[in-house]
Amino acid sequence: MKGYRGTAPERVIPDGEIHWEEQACEAVGDVIEFWGFKRNHGRLWALLYIRNTAMSALELQKELGLSKGAVSMITTDLERWSVIQRVRQHGKQAWHYVAEEDYLTMIRKVLREREISVVENAEEQLALAEDQARAEGDVPESSLKRLRKMRDFATSANGTIMLLLQTLDIFGGEDPSKEES
């Protein structure tokens, strides 16, 4: 897998196709990038998850063709999002990393810490815009209705996210981050 889409040469199977491990990591990288995170965050997590073994930063660096600094930043970010964990290996000085295996834990954290705040902020900003428009007095009623419609949509989106979180809690056990609040 050495360095796919990185600086090291690609690992290929005899017929010239990309190795399955690389293919899977790239697929996860694509999805993670689409969700607004960095592609390499997804690639690193996927490699740890697929291999199901603790890996050092140096091993991750070599396998993914990333710089030492990039691996350091990515592992720090992924630890903050509870997507990977830092562990000690018996007899080894370097930290190693393992992937979080519970998808629901990862999704909950992102929804609670990122998505809800974005939607709540939009809701607040739209409310302010609506108040300002009403205060001006000469704003067309159609514009006020559209502002209200956008604000209602943000409110509905927030409710949908909260409902999804409640559903995840029911089907996936309790969210450990609730205890931290």
Order of alpha helices (4+ residues) and beta strands (2+ residues): alpha-alpha-beta-alpha-alpha-beta-beta-alpha-alpha-alpha-alpha
